Amino acid sequence: SSCCCPLVRQELPLAVDMDTVVKGQGDTEDLDSDRAAKIRQQVEYYFCDRNLSRDEFFRKLLLESLDGWVDVDDFFMSCRKLQCLSIDRTKLASALTGSRALQVQSTLDEQGACTQCKLRRLLPFQPSDFPLISESRDKGKGKGKGKVQRNNGMDSELVYEEVAPCGYYVAGYCHHGDRCVKQHSIPYALAIRHEWLHPGDPAAREGLQRRAAEILGEGAVAEARLFPRVLSQLLSTEPAQRPGKHGRPDRTHSRWLAGEDRRDSAPDEGSNDGFAWGEEAPSASPPQEASLQVGPKATPRYLLVFDLEGKNEIIEFPVVAIDARAQREVGRFQRFVRPAKLFEGQDLTPDSPAEPFKAVLHDLSLWLLETIGLGLDEVGRDAVFLTCGDWDCNHVHAQCDISGIRTPPAFCQWVNIKRTYSDIYGGDFRGMKSMLARLRLQDSRGNVKHGFHHLGMHDVENICRCLLHVLKEGNAVTVNGFRRS
């Protein structure tokens, strides 16, 4: 452990058996001691070492929090098990007042109602002492049914995440410091960025592989199976396959393959994973352009795919421009963003490449003008932003308020591709991974086959893969998210 004092393992109670909860308790009912104990027991379980070694969602929620404080609105108020106990912030704060494992920080209004409640472990969680255990259950019949197996394979997500760059460190400051499980290296992050901005470029790939070996060590690179997994690819689909030399298929461009041609194994230079990848940009023979519908429900000519990183303020802003008519990417943009207020009073990362948000929007507008002939203020019917959810465009509005600048109207309407997938294919697509799973672009343990999950650059590339599949099938991609300026 990197902690200067010995870490005491927390042995907290198991989760509450919800079958013992008395039904019909209303919100106006006083918090009796029995119900308070159940609430306290359940919440303490979420924070205990045993749960944090298995629960990837809550582990990440805790590690990304500021100084270990977790706002109850981020998870607990919508948790089904706690809702069964008829909680609100006031009851939750009251129930946890006597906890021996958690600290409570609450704000009360004049009537004594809790308006904000944050929780933190008394003993800081050390992720290095409690590696994440990936669980898989054998759902077959017989003796092995339901048995939990520990994943100690080379491609475990923990090993893979440990070789990812820390976005907060690159943006200027990581409050986890030496406890952070990700890489604090500006040269490594910039090598990943350069390679991503030049997809398929041999020199950029070689530079990234060399830098990774210097920073991580060749053994760690091999253990995490880093390459070719994190190498970027030029994205496009071909409406029809063209013959190449000697009558063989021309694989200079990428094309979407039929479902039966895909493979579940992790990608390598010679495998099929849903695309046939090319090393060079399309040359004199561009793909045949698909015809786009005309009218209010028409697919815009350009779809600007972006995915922001940073919970309180934006720390990374990557964009890929997709030409919906040609069904291929036409340009890439990426900036690390320096938060306006989040890092106040902290010693900032030396040589951080992050820029203020106002400068990032200015650079984005210049890039759009050069790439699609439209500046940021001109983005509208012929070009719209596309995100994996409504959060990103709303986050731009919030960041503009924090930075004291005008929000560009381009972020007042957008395409939420999760909603698009639900409309086309039915079902509930909760995130990028659920869409990638449909396209069989995850490995056997549910990790993305391409790139680092939650690195904005790589997430954008994976969202583009989901988008290109929709375009390839001839579906319209239209605006379905709105916000008043």
C-alpha positions as CSV (number, residue, x, y, z in Angstrom):
1,S,0.0,0.0,0.0
2,S,1.1,3.5,-0.7
3,C,-0.6,4.8,2.4
4,C,1.8,5.9,5.2
5,C,-0.2,4.2,7.9
6,P,-1.2,0.5,7.9
7,L,-4.5,-0.1,6.2
8,V,-7.1,-1.9,8.3
9,R,-9.4,-4.1,6.3
10,Q,-13.0,-3.1,6.8
11,E,-15.4,-6.0,7.6
12,L,-18.8,-4.5,7.2
13,P,-22.2,-6.2,7.2
14,L,-23.5,-7.9,4.1
15,A,-26.3,-6.3,2.1
16,V,-29.8,-6.2,3.7
17,D,-32.1,-9.1,2.7
18,M,-34.9,-7.0,1.2
19,D,-37.4,-9.8,1.8
20,T,-37.4,-8.8,5.5
21,V,-38.4,-5.2,4.7
22,V,-41.9,-4.3,5.9
23,K,-44.0,-3.1,3.0
24,G,-46.1,0.0,2.8
25,Q,-43.9,2.4,4.9
26,G,-44.6,5.9,3.6
27,D,-42.2,8.8,3.3
28,T,-44.0,10.8,6.0
29,E,-43.5,8.0,8.5
30,D,-40.9,8.6,11.3
31,L,-37.6,6.8,10.9
32,D,-37.7,4.1,13.5
33,S,-34.6,2.4,14.8
34,D,-35.2,-0.8,12.9
35,R,-35.5,0.9,9.5
36,A,-32.5,3.2,10.3
37,A,-30.4,0.1,11.0
38,K,-31.4,-1.4,7.6
39,I,-30.6,1.8,5.8
40,R,-27.2,2.1,7.5
41,Q,-26.4,-1.6,6.9
42,Q,-27.2,-1.4,3.2
43,V,-25.2,1.8,2.6
44,E,-22.2,0.6,4.6
45,Y,-22.2,-2.5,2.4
46,Y,-21.8,-0.4,-0.7
47,F,-18.7,1.2,0.7
48,C,-17.1,-1.9,2.2
49,D,-13.9,-3.6,0.8
50,R,-15.8,-6.7,-0.2
51,N,-18.2,-4.9,-2.4
52,L,-15.6,-2.5,-3.9
53,S,-13.5,-5.5,-5.0
54,R,-16.5,-6.8,-7.1
55,D,-18.7,-3.8,-7.9
56,E,-17.0,-2.0,-10.9
57,F,-19.7,0.8,-11.0
58,F,-19.4,1.8,-7.4
59,R,-15.7,1.4,-7.3
60,K,-15.3,3.8,-10.1
61,L,-17.9,6.2,-8.5
62,L,-15.8,6.3,-5.4
63,L,-12.4,6.6,-7.1
64,E,-13.6,9.5,-9.3
65,S,-15.0,11.4,-6.4
66,L,-13.3,14.4,-4.9
67,D,-11.4,13.4,-1.8
68,G,-13.6,10.3,-1.3
69,W,-16.9,12.2,-0.9
70,V,-19.8,10.7,-2.8
71,D,-23.0,12.7,-3.2
72,V,-26.0,10.5,-2.4
73,D,-27.9,11.9,-5.4
74,D,-25.3,10.2,-7.7
75,F,-26.6,6.7,-6.8
76,F,-28.3,6.1,-3.5
77,M,-31.5,8.1,-4.0
78,S,-32.3,6.0,-7.1
79,C,-31.2,2.7,-5.7
80,R,-34.0,0.2,-5.7
81,K,-33.0,-1.5,-2.5
82,L,-33.0,1.8,-0.6
83,Q,-36.2,3.0,-2.3
84,C,-37.9,0.0,-0.7
85,L,-37.0,1.5,2.6
86,S,-38.8,4.8,1.7
87,I,-35.8,7.0,2.0
88,D,-35.1,10.7,1.3
89,R,-31.9,12.7,2.0
90,T,-33.0,13.7,5.5
91,K,-33.8,10.1,6.5
92,L,-30.6,8.8,4.9
93,A,-28.4,11.4,6.7
94,S,-30.2,10.7,10.0
95,A,-29.8,6.9,9.6
96,L,-26.0,7.2,9.0
97,T,-25.2,9.6,11.8
98,G,-24.2,6.8,14.1
99,S,-22.2,4.9,11.4
100,R,-18.7,3.7,12.5
101,A,-17.6,3.2,8.9
102,L,-18.8,6.4,7.2
103,Q,-18.6,10.1,7.6
104,V,-21.7,12.2,6.8
105,Q,-21.6,15.7,5.4
106,S,-25.1,17.3,5.1
107,T,-26.6,20.7,4.4
108,L,-30.0,21.6,6.0
109,D,-32.5,24.3,5.0
110,E,-34.4,26.5,7.4
111,Q,-37.1,23.8,8.0
112,G,-34.4,21.2,8.9
113,A,-34.7,19.2,5.6
114,C,-31.5,17.9,4.1
115,T,-30.8,19.6,0.7
116,Q,-27.4,17.9,0.1
117,C,-25.8,14.9,1.6
118,K,-22.3,13.5,1.0
119,L,-20.7,10.3,2.3
120,R,-17.1,9.2,2.8
121,R,-15.4,6.2,4.2
122,L,-13.5,6.7,7.5
123,L,-10.7,4.6,6.2
124,P,-9.6,5.6,2.6
125,F,-10.0,2.8,0.1
126,Q,-6.7,1.6,-1.4
127,P,-7.5,0.0,-4.8
128,S,-4.0,-1.5,-5.0
129,D,-4.8,-3.6,-1.9
130,F,-8.1,-4.9,-3.3
131,P,-7.9,-5.6,-7.0
132,L,-11.1,-5.7,-8.9
133,I,-12.5,-9.3,-9.2
134,S,-14.4,-9.9,-12.5
135,E,-17.2,-12.4,-11.9
136,S,-18.7,-14.7,-14.4
137,R,-21.4,-17.2,-13.6
138,D,-21.8,-20.5,-15.3
139,K,-25.5,-20.5,-16.3
140,G,-25.4,-24.1,-17.5
141,K,-27.2,-26.9,-15.8
142,G,-25.7,-29.2,-13.2
143,K,-22.9,-29.0,-10.6
144,G,-21.3,-25.8,-11.8
145,K,-24.4,-23.6,-12.0
146,G,-24.1,-20.3,-10.3
147,K,-20.5,-20.8,-9.3
148,V,-18.5,-17.5,-9.1
149,Q,-15.1,-17.7,-10.9
150,R,-12.3,-15.3,-10.5
151,N,-10.8,-13.8,-13.6
152,N,-7.0,-13.9,-13.4
153,G,-6.5,-13.9,-17.2
154,M,-4.1,-11.6,-19.0
155,D,-6.8,-9.4,-20.5
156,S,-8.5,-8.7,-17.2
157,E,-10.0,-5.2,-17.1
158,L,-8.0,-4.2,-14.0
159,V,-4.6,-4.8,-15.8
160,Y,-5.9,-3.1,-18.9
161,E,-7.1,0.0,-17.0
162,E,-3.8,0.3,-15.2
163,V,-2.1,1.1,-18.5
164,A,-4.6,3.8,-19.4
165,P,-3.6,7.5,-19.1
166,C,-5.3,9.5,-16.3
167,G,-7.3,12.3,-17.9
168,Y,-7.4,14.4,-14.8
169,Y,-3.7,14.4,-14.5
170,V,-3.3,15.4,-18.1
171,A,-5.9,18.1,-17.7
172,G,-3.9,19.5,-14.8
173,Y,-4.5,17.7,-11.5
174,C,-5.5,14.3,-10.1
175,H,-6.7,14.4,-6.5
176,H,-5.9,10.6,-6.1
177,G,-2.2,11.4,-6.5
178,D,0.0,8.3,-6.0
179,R,-3.2,6.2,-5.2
180,C,-4.5,6.6,-8.8
181,V,-4.6,3.3,-10.7
182,K,-4.0,5.0,-14.1
183,Q,-0.8,6.4,-15.7
184,H,0.5,9.9,-14.8
185,S,2.6,10.5,-17.8
186,I,2.2,13.5,-20.2
187,P,4.5,12.0,-22.9
188,Y,2.5,8.8,-22.9
189,A,-0.9,10.6,-23.1
190,L,0.4,12.8,-26.0
191,A,1.7,9.8,-27.9
192,I,-1.8,8.2,-27.6
193,R,-3.4,11.5,-28.8
194,H,-1.0,11.9,-31.7
195,E,-1.6,8.3,-32.9
196,W,-5.4,8.8,-32.6
197,L,-5.3,12.0,-34.6
198,H,-3.4,10.1,-37.4
199,P,-5.3,6.8,-37.7
200,G,-3.4,4.2,-39.5
201,D,-0.1,6.2,-39.8
202,P,2.8,3.8,-39.4
203,A,5.1,6.4,-37.8
204,A,2.5,7.4,-35.3
205,R,1.8,3.8,-34.3
206,E,5.5,3.1,-34.0
207,G,6.0,6.2,-31.8
208,L,3.1,5.1,-29.5
209,Q,4.5,1.6,-29.1
210,R,7.9,2.9,-28.4
211,R,6.6,5.4,-25.8
212,A,4.4,2.7,-24.1
213,A,7.4,0.4,-23.7
214,E,9.4,3.2,-22.2
215,I,6.7,4.3,-19.7
216,L,5.1,1.0,-18.8
217,G,7.8,-1.6,-19.6
218,E,7.5,-4.2,-22.3
219,G,6.2,-6.8,-19.8
220,A,3.2,-4.6,-18.8
221,V,2.5,-3.9,-22.4
222,A,2.4,-7.6,-23.3
223,E,0.4,-8.5,-20.2
224,A,-2.3,-6.0,-21.0
225,R,-2.3,-6.9,-24.7
226,L,-2.1,-3.3,-25.4
227,F,-1.4,-3.6,-29.1
228,P,-3.1,-3.5,-31.6
229,R,-6.1,-3.0,-29.2
230,V,-5.5,0.8,-28.6
231,L,-4.4,1.6,-32.2
232,S,-6.8,3.9,-33.9
233,Q,-8.4,3.0,-37.2
234,L,-9.7,5.1,-40.1
235,L,-13.5,4.7,-40.0
236,S,-15.7,4.1,-43.1
237,T,-18.1,1.6,-44.6
238,E,-18.5,0.6,-48.2
239,P,-21.9,0.2,-49.7
240,A,-20.4,-2.4,-52.0
241,Q,-17.2,-4.3,-52.1
242,R,-14.9,-3.3,-55.0
243,P,-12.5,-5.8,-56.7
244,G,-8.8,-5.2,-56.1
245,K,-5.7,-6.5,-57.7
246,H,-5.9,-10.0,-59.2
247,G,-9.7,-10.1,-58.6
248,R,-9.3,-10.1,-54.8
249,P,-11.3,-7.7,-52.5
250,D,-9.8,-4.2,-52.2
251,R,-9.2,-3.7,-48.5
252,T,-7.8,-0.2,-48.7
253,H,-11.0,1.1,-47.1
254,S,-13.0,-0.5,-44.3
255,R,-16.3,-2.1,-44.8
256,W,-19.0,-3.6,-42.6
257,L,-19.2,-7.3,-42.6
258,A,-22.1,-9.6,-42.2
259,G,-22.9,-10.9,-38.7
260,E,-21.7,-14.4,-39.5
261,D,-18.3,-13.1,-40.6
262,R,-17.5,-11.5,-37.2
263,R,-15.3,-13.0,-34.6
264,D,-15.6,-12.8,-30.8
265,S,-11.8,-13.0,-30.2
266,A,-9.8,-9.9,-29.3
267,P,-8.7,-8.1,-32.5
268,D,-5.3,-8.5,-34.0
269,E,-3.8,-7.4,-37.3
270,G,-5.2,-10.3,-39.2
271,S,-8.6,-10.8,-37.6
272,N,-12.2,-9.7,-38.6
273,D,-14.1,-7.8,-35.9
274,G,-16.9,-6.3,-37.9
275,F,-14.8,-4.1,-40.1
276,A,-12.0,-4.8,-42.6
277,W,-9.5,-2.1,-41.7
278,G,-7.2,-0.2,-44.1
279,E,-3.8,1.3,-43.3
280,E,-4.3,4.3,-45.6
281,A,-6.9,7.0,-46.1
282,P,-9.3,6.7,-49.1
283,S,-7.5,7.9,-52.2
284,A,-8.7,8.7,-55.7
285,S,-11.6,6.3,-55.5
286,P,-13.9,7.3,-52.6
287,P,-16.7,5.1,-51.6
288,Q,-20.0,5.4,-53.5
289,E,-22.1,8.1,-51.8
290,A,-25.4,6.9,-50.2
291,S,-28.5,8.9,-51.1
292,L,-29.9,10.9,-48.2
293,Q,-33.5,11.7,-47.7
294,V,-34.7,15.3,-47.9
295,G,-37.0,16.9,-45.3
296,P,-37.3,17.4,-41.6
297,K,-36.5,13.8,-40.8
298,A,-33.5,13.6,-43.1
299,T,-30.1,12.5,-41.9
300,P,-27.8,15.6,-41.8
301,R,-24.8,15.5,-44.2
302,Y,-22.3,15.7,-41.4
303,L,-22.6,14.0,-38.0
304,L,-20.1,15.4,-35.4
305,V,-19.6,12.6,-33.0
306,F,-18.2,13.7,-29.6
307,D,-17.9,12.3,-26.1
308,L,-16.8,14.5,-23.1
309,E,-14.8,13.4,-20.2
310,G,-14.9,15.0,-16.7
311,K,-17.8,14.9,-14.2
312,N,-17.8,18.3,-12.6
313,E,-16.0,20.1,-15.4
314,I,-14.9,19.0,-18.9
315,I,-11.4,17.7,-19.1
316,E,-11.3,16.2,-22.6
317,F,-13.2,17.2,-25.8
318,P,-12.7,14.8,-28.8
319,V,-14.8,15.0,-32.0
320,V,-14.9,12.8,-35.2
321,A,-16.7,14.3,-38.2
322,I,-18.6,11.6,-40.2
323,D,-19.9,12.3,-43.7
324,A,-23.2,10.5,-43.7
325,R,-23.5,10.5,-47.4
326,A,-20.1,8.9,-48.0
327,Q,-20.3,6.9,-44.8
328,R,-16.8,7.7,-43.7
329,E,-14.9,9.9,-41.3
330,V,-13.5,13.2,-42.7
331,G,-11.6,14.6,-39.8
332,R,-10.7,14.4,-36.1
333,F,-10.3,16.9,-33.4
334,Q,-9.2,16.6,-29.7
335,R,-8.2,18.9,-26.9
336,F,-7.5,18.3,-23.2
337,V,-9.4,21.0,-21.3
338,R,-8.3,22.9,-18.2
339,P,-11.2,23.3,-15.8
340,A,-12.1,26.9,-14.8
341,K,-12.6,26.2,-11.1
342,L,-12.1,22.6,-10.2
343,F,-8.3,22.8,-9.8
344,E,-8.2,26.1,-7.9
345,G,-5.5,26.1,-5.2
346,Q,-3.8,23.0,-6.5
347,D,-0.3,22.5,-7.9
348,L,-0.9,21.8,-11.5
349,T,0.7,19.1,-13.6
350,P,3.9,20.4,-15.3
351,D,3.8,20.5,-19.1
352,S,0.0,19.8,-19.1
353,P,-1.3,20.4,-22.7
354,A,-4.8,21.4,-21.4
355,E,-6.4,24.6,-22.7
356,P,-9.2,26.8,-21.2
357,F,-12.6,25.8,-22.5
358,K,-13.1,29.1,-24.3
359,A,-9.9,28.4,-26.3
360,V,-11.0,24.9,-27.0
361,L,-14.3,26.1,-28.5
362,H,-12.4,28.6,-30.7
363,D,-10.1,25.8,-32.0
364,L,-13.1,23.6,-32.6
365,S,-14.8,26.3,-34.7
366,L,-11.7,26.7,-36.8
367,W,-11.3,23.0,-37.3
368,L,-15.0,22.6,-38.3
369,L,-14.6,25.5,-40.9
370,E,-11.6,23.7,-42.4
371,T,-13.1,20.2,-42.3
372,I,-16.7,20.7,-43.3
373,G,-16.8,24.4,-44.4
374,L,-19.0,25.4,-41.4
375,G,-18.0,27.3,-38.3
376,L,-19.4,26.4,-34.9
377,D,-22.1,29.1,-35.1
378,E,-23.1,27.8,-38.5
379,V,-23.7,24.2,-37.4
380,G,-27.4,23.4,-37.8
381,R,-29.4,21.5,-40.4
382,D,-26.5,20.2,-42.5
383,A,-24.4,19.3,-39.5
384,V,-25.3,18.3,-36.0
385,F,-23.6,16.9,-33.0
386,L,-24.1,13.2,-32.1
387,T,-23.5,11.9,-28.6
388,C,-24.1,8.7,-26.6
389,G,-26.8,10.2,-24.4
390,D,-28.1,13.7,-23.6
391,W,-25.5,14.4,-20.9
392,D,-22.7,15.7,-23.1
393,C,-24.5,18.6,-24.8
394,N,-26.1,19.6,-21.4
395,H,-22.6,19.4,-19.9
396,V,-21.4,21.9,-22.5
397,H,-24.1,24.3,-21.3
398,A,-23.0,23.8,-17.7
399,Q,-19.3,24.3,-18.6
400,C,-20.1,27.5,-20.5
401,D,-21.9,28.9,-17.4
402,I,-18.9,28.0,-15.2
403,S,-16.5,29.6,-17.7
404,G,-18.6,32.7,-18.1
405,I,-19.1,32.4,-21.9
406,R,-22.0,32.1,-24.3
407,T,-23.2,28.6,-25.2
408,P,-23.0,28.0,-28.9
409,P,-26.5,27.3,-30.4
410,A,-25.1,24.2,-32.0
411,F,-25.4,22.4,-28.6
412,C,-29.1,23.1,-28.3
413,Q,-30.1,20.1,-30.5
414,W,-28.3,16.9,-31.1
415,V,-28.6,13.2,-31.9
416,N,-28.7,10.8,-28.9
417,I,-27.6,7.6,-30.6
418,K,-28.9,5.5,-27.7
419,R,-32.3,6.7,-28.5
420,T,-31.7,6.1,-32.2
421,Y,-30.8,2.5,-31.4
422,S,-33.8,2.0,-29.3
423,D,-36.1,3.4,-32.0
424,I,-34.6,1.2,-34.7
425,Y,-33.8,-2.1,-32.9
426,G,-36.1,-1.9,-29.9
427,G,-35.1,-2.5,-26.3
428,D,-33.2,-0.3,-23.9
429,F,-29.7,0.7,-24.8
430,R,-28.2,2.2,-21.6
431,G,-24.8,3.0,-22.9
432,M,-22.1,2.5,-25.5
433,K,-21.2,-0.9,-24.3
434,S,-24.8,-2.2,-24.9
435,M,-24.6,-1.0,-28.5
436,L,-21.1,-2.5,-29.0
437,A,-22.4,-5.8,-27.5
438,R,-25.1,-5.9,-30.2
439,L,-22.4,-5.5,-32.8
440,R,-20.2,-8.1,-31.1
441,L,-17.4,-5.5,-30.5
442,Q,-16.8,-6.6,-26.9
443,D,-14.6,-9.4,-25.8
444,S,-15.7,-12.4,-23.7
445,R,-15.5,-10.4,-20.5
446,G,-17.5,-7.4,-21.7
447,N,-14.5,-5.1,-22.3
448,V,-14.4,-3.0,-25.5
449,K,-12.3,-4.6,-28.2
450,H,-10.9,-1.2,-29.3
451,G,-9.3,1.4,-27.2
452,F,-9.5,2.5,-23.5
453,H,-13.1,2.7,-22.2
454,H,-13.6,6.2,-20.7
455,L,-10.8,7.8,-22.7
456,G,-12.8,10.3,-24.7
457,M,-10.8,9.7,-28.0
458,H,-11.4,6.0,-28.0
459,D,-15.0,6.3,-26.8
460,V,-15.7,8.6,-29.8
461,E,-14.2,6.1,-32.2
462,N,-16.4,3.3,-30.8
463,I,-19.5,5.5,-31.0
464,C,-18.6,6.0,-34.6
465,R,-18.6,2.3,-35.2
466,C,-22.1,2.1,-33.8
467,L,-23.2,5.0,-36.0
468,L,-21.7,3.6,-39.2
469,H,-23.6,0.3,-38.7
470,V,-26.9,2.3,-38.6
471,L,-25.9,4.2,-41.7
472,K,-24.8,1.0,-43.5
473,E,-28.3,-0.5,-42.9
474,G,-29.9,2.5,-44.6
475,N,-31.5,4.0,-41.4
476,A,-32.1,7.7,-41.0
477,V,-30.2,9.4,-38.2
478,T,-32.1,12.4,-37.0
479,V,-32.1,15.0,-34.3
480,N,-33.8,13.6,-31.1
481,G,-32.4,15.7,-28.3
482,F,-33.2,19.4,-27.6
483,R,-32.5,22.1,-25.1
484,R,-33.5,25.7,-24.9
485,S,-30.5,28.1,-25.2
